[in-house]
Amino acid sequence: MRKMLATVMACAALLAGAAPAQAVVTKDPVQALKAVLVLGHGTHFTETTTLLEGTDERSERRRKGIFEFDAKGGVKSLDVTTTGGEYGRERVIGFNHDIGGTGYKSGGLVGKWLKKGKTWWKDSHQLHLRHTGLLGYDEQLVNPAEPATLAALLRNGQRSGDTVTGAITFKELERASRWAEHSTHAGWDPDTRLTYTVTLTSSGLVGRVQSMFTFSDGLDELVGKTVHVDTRYSRWGDKVSIKAPDPRKTTTELCIQGLCNWRLPG
């Protein structure tokens, strides 16, 4: 009898210990994202892009930076450093306004065109923040900081545990995403399919986005090539502070082929 009682008590203890593990449920990703969308807060990310053409594969560029949220979801400002490109290290800072955007570039190709004593080029002639122009054609088009975009990825994809895989056309992505809508890829073949894998953390936030698509339109040197972008996100909801560069080191003019008053009209 004592042995039977001891056995029953041991089984009860095991079941009691197992119950919490069975009760763990990953939070809804869209609601988890909305909970951290606060002005003055953002997320950190690192990114590697690879350009593929047939069997040829080469690492293109690496990025590291910060996005600051706006209250409705999306990017209010960004500060990103790129390495591995043809023209060397480059840093960009960009701001989305109620109407229009302002971008700053330092280093890279622009760095070769700056006047002596200037380290930043300012471009404020934008109907919206031209992030493709800032970050490059191999940027991550999937922006998981937008609730509508994340919802579309979940809806179009298949979920297995904390991984979501799927495909979405440019047209579908642009409908959900202001980030994609305002990219330079907008207006290209709307039926281009972008495949993606989203990895969620135990708190329901996005830890990683991998995306891939083949250029079917746009620049001749890119048509037919496939770009794979692998982006990892961390520190969702951290306080961030992104400021414009020192105006004393900033210019709106560039020196191109000996002409040093080149600027956008306006």
N, C-alpha and C positions, 0 to 999 in steps of 0.2 A: 504493500500500500504506500509506504513511504517512497519507494522507488518510483511508483506511478505518479505520485504527487510531484516529486522532483522533476520528472520528465515533463509533466504538464506545465509547470512553472517555467521551465527552460524554454519550451516552445512559445509560451506567452511572451516571454522576454524578447525572443527573436522576432516575433511578429510586431511587437511594439517598436522595436528598433527599425524594422523595415518600413513601417508606415510612412514616416516623413519622406524617405527617398521616393516612394511611389507617388507622393503628393506633389513633388516638384514639377511645376509646369512652366515652360518658357513664356515670358510675358509677350503680349501682342506687340509686334515690332513697331507698328505705326503709333500706338499709344505710348510706347517706351520712348520713341523719338520725340513726340510732341511734348513729353514731360521735360525734356532738356533744351527745348527751343526758347532760349531767353536772350534778349539783347545783351551784348557784352560777354556772351559765352560762345563757345564754339567747339571745334574738334581738330585734332592733329592728324596728319596723314603722311604716309610715305608711298611712293609710286614708282613702278618700273614699267617701261614700255618696250615692246619688242616688235620690230617690223619684219614681216615674213613675205618672201617672194619665192614661190616654189619650194625647193629644198634649202634655200638660203635663209638663214636666221641670224639676226644680229641684234644685240641689245642696243636700243636707240638712246633712251635718256632716262634719268632718274630724278625724281622730284621729292621734295620734303617741304611741308608747310603747314599753314593754319587756315581754316575757314572760320569766319565769324558769322553766326546765324542772324537772320532777321526774325522778327517775332512770328511770322506766318509760316516759316519754313523756307529754306533756301540760303543763299550766300549774300550777306550784306557787304562783306569785305574779305580779301584774301591776301596772304603774304607767302609767296612760294619761291624756293630756290631750286634751280634746275642745273644738273651737271651731266656730263657725258655727251653734250651736243657738239656740233661741228665747230661752233664759235666759242666754246668754253663756258665757264660758269656764268649763270644769269640769275638775277633776282627780280621778281615782279611784285608790285603791290597794286591792288585794285579796289575800287569802291563802287557799289551800286547805290544810286540815289533814287528818289521818288521818280524822277525823270532823268534818264541818262546815266552815264557812268564816267569815271576817271581812272586811267591806268598809268602806272609808272614802271619804267624799265631801267635796269642798270646792268652793265656787263653784256656779255654775248656780242652779237653783231652791232646792236645799238651803241655799245660801249666804244666801238671803233669810230663812231660818227659824232660823238659828243664833243662840244667845244672844250678847250682847255679850262680846267677848274670846275667843270660840271661832271657829276656822276650819275645823274638821273634825267631821263627824258619823260616829259609829261604829255599825255594825250587826253584831252577832255572833250574832243569833238566826237562824242559817242552817243547814239540814241539809247544804248544800253551798254553794260560792261562787256567788251569784246574779249571774253576770256580765252577763246581759241587763239586770238592774236597774241595774247599774253603768254599762254601756256604751250601752244603748238597744236598742230593737227592730230597729234597722237595723244591728246589729253583724254582723261576719263570722262566719257559722255554721260555715264550713269551717276547721278548725284543723290546719294542716299540721305542727304540732309533735308530733302524735300518730302514731306509726308505723302503727297499725291504720287510722286515717282515711286516711292517705296511700296505704296499700295498697288500700283500698276505692276511692279515686278513680282509681288506676291501673287497677284491675280493671274498673270500670264505664265508663271512658273510652276514647277512641281516641287513640293517641299518634302524633304526626308530628314527628320530630326531638325538640326539647326542649319541645314543647307537648302538653298532654293536655286534651282537651275531652270533656265527657260530661254526664250527668244522673244524679241520685240522689234517691230519695224521702226525706222526713224520717225515715220508719221505718227505712230502710236506713242512713241516716247516724247515727241514734241508736244503732243496734246496734254500730257501729264506734267511735263517738266519745263519750267521756265529756263533752267540751265541749258537743256538741250535745244530749246526753241531759240535761244540767243547765241548758240554756237555757230561757227562758220559753216558747219555741216548742214544747218537748216537750209532748205531750198535745194539740196542735192536729191538724188533719187529717193523719194519717200518710201519706196518698197525695200530699201536696203535693210537686211535683217542683222540685228545685233544680238549675239548670244551672250548669256551672262550666268555667272554663279555668284550668289550672295551667301556669305557665311555669317551667321548670327552668334552673338555671345549669349551666355546664360541669362543675362538681363534683358535680352531681346533687341539690343542695339546691334548695328552692323559692324562687324569686325573686319570684313574683307569683301571687296568686289572685284571679280575678274570679268572682263568683257572682251569681245572680239568681233570685228566686222571687216569686210573687204571693201575697199574704195571702188565704187563703180562709176563715180563722177568726181568732178573737182580738178585739182592740179594734175597735169599729164603724168608727172613723175610719180604720182601716188596711185593712179588708176590701176587696178589689178592686184595691188598689194594688200596684205592683211595686217592689221595692227591688233596686238594683244596688250591690254592694259591691266596690270595687277596692282590694286590699291588697297592699303591696309590703314584702318582707322583706329584711333585710340583717344582716350581722355575726353570722351563725349561730355559736354556740359562744363568743361573747364572755363574759367575766366580767361579771356584773351583781350589784348589791346593792340590794335593795328592802326598805326598812325602814318600820315603822309610823310615823305622824306623832307629833309631840311630844304626850304625853298631857296636858300642861298646856293645849294648844290644842284638845283633843278632848272631845266630849260625846256622850252617848247620847240627849240630850233635844233636842227641837225646839220652837220657838215657832210655833204655827199658829193663826191667828185669835185671837190674844191669849192662848192657852193655852200656857204655857211649860214644862210638865212632860210633854208628849206623848212617849211612848216605846212601843216594842214590848213586849208582855207577856212575862214570863219573869224 
